Amino acid sequence: MTARIWHGWTTPGNADGYEALLKEEIFVGIQNRHIRGFRSIQLLRRDVGEEIEFVTIMLFDSLDAVREFAGKDYEVAVVLDRARALLSHFDERSQHYEIRAERGG
């Protein structure tokens, strides 16, 4: 299993709007693509001084599934124009990690 991790930052004034865009449109759009091997997406949020940081963690069965989502150069961040308008800055490239162990409670 592969985890795709990405960070974006916005102003406090844009944070709620960005979060709503992610949850109501972007995440739904990803689900509606029915990407074979896509498992889940998580959204994390925290205050970091004058900015709000967002982290997305997407889980895929394989790098082939990641490529189906992001394209041949799968590390390039997938950020829609509507999201870019709300972000101050963001990772241009996503990081990918092989999940080596997982345990439940």
C-alpha positions as CSV (number, residue, x, y, z in Angstrom):
1,M,0.0,0.0,0.0
2,T,1.2,3.5,-0.8
3,A,0.5,6.8,1.0
4,R,0.5,10.0,-1.0
5,I,1.1,13.0,1.3
6,W,0.7,16.7,0.3
7,H,0.7,20.0,2.2
8,G,-1.0,23.3,1.5
9,W,-1.2,26.6,3.5
10,T,-3.8,29.3,3.5
11,T,-4.8,32.4,5.4
12,P,-7.2,32.1,8.3
13,G,-9.7,34.0,6.2
14,N,-9.6,31.4,3.4
15,A,-9.3,28.3,5.6
16,D,-12.9,27.4,6.0
17,G,-13.7,28.0,2.4
18,Y,-10.7,25.9,1.3
19,E,-11.8,23.1,3.7
20,A,-15.3,23.2,2.3
21,L,-14.1,23.0,-1.3
22,L,-12.0,20.0,-0.4
23,K,-14.7,18.1,1.4
24,E,-17.7,19.0,-0.8
25,E,-16.2,19.1,-4.3
26,I,-12.6,17.9,-4.6
27,F,-12.9,14.7,-2.5
28,V,-16.3,13.9,-4.0
29,G,-14.7,14.4,-7.5
30,I,-11.9,12.0,-6.6
31,Q,-14.3,9.4,-5.4
32,N,-16.4,9.8,-8.5
33,R,-13.4,8.9,-10.7
34,H,-13.6,5.3,-9.4
35,I,-9.8,5.0,-9.6
36,R,-8.9,1.3,-9.3
37,G,-6.7,0.9,-6.2
38,F,-7.7,4.2,-4.5
39,R,-8.6,3.4,-0.9
40,S,-9.2,6.6,1.0
41,I,-8.3,10.2,1.6
42,Q,-7.8,12.0,5.0
43,L,-7.7,15.7,5.7
44,L,-5.7,17.2,8.5
45,R,-5.7,20.9,9.6
46,R,-3.7,22.9,12.1
47,D,-2.9,26.6,13.0
48,V,0.7,27.5,12.4
49,G,1.0,31.1,13.4
50,E,-0.3,33.4,10.7
51,E,-1.3,30.5,8.4
52,I,-3.5,27.4,8.4
53,E,-1.8,24.2,7.2
54,F,-3.7,21.4,5.5
55,V,-2.3,18.0,4.9
56,T,-4.0,15.3,2.7
57,I,-3.1,11.7,3.0
58,M,-4.3,9.5,0.2
59,L,-4.0,5.7,0.3
60,F,-3.6,3.6,-2.8
61,D,-2.9,-0.1,-3.5
62,S,0.1,0.7,-5.6
63,L,2.1,3.3,-7.5
64,D,0.1,2.3,-10.7
65,A,-3.1,3.4,-8.9
66,V,-1.3,6.7,-7.9
67,R,-0.4,7.2,-11.6
68,E,-4.0,6.7,-12.6
69,F,-4.9,9.5,-10.2
70,A,-2.0,11.9,-10.9
71,G,-0.6,10.9,-14.3
72,K,2.8,9.7,-15.5
73,D,4.8,12.2,-13.4
74,Y,2.8,11.0,-10.3
75,E,4.7,13.2,-7.8
76,V,3.3,16.4,-9.3
77,A,0.7,17.9,-7.0
78,V,-2.9,17.8,-8.3
79,V,-4.3,21.2,-7.4
80,L,-7.3,22.6,-9.1
81,D,-7.4,26.3,-10.1
82,R,-10.2,27.0,-7.6
83,A,-8.0,25.5,-4.8
84,R,-4.9,27.5,-5.9
85,A,-6.9,30.7,-5.6
86,L,-7.5,30.0,-1.9
87,L,-4.0,28.8,-1.1
88,S,-1.0,31.0,-0.1
89,H,1.5,28.3,-1.1
90,F,1.6,24.5,-1.4
91,D,3.9,21.6,-2.1
92,E,4.5,21.4,-5.9
93,R,5.3,17.7,-5.5
94,S,3.6,15.1,-3.3
95,Q,5.6,12.6,-1.3
96,H,4.9,8.9,-1.5
97,Y,5.6,6.3,1.1
98,E,5.3,2.5,1.2
99,I,3.2,1.6,4.2
100,R,5.2,-1.1,6.0
101,A,3.0,-1.7,9.0
102,E,-0.3,-0.7,10.4
103,R,-2.1,-1.7,13.6
104,G,-5.6,-0.9,15.0
105,G,-6.6,0.0,18.5
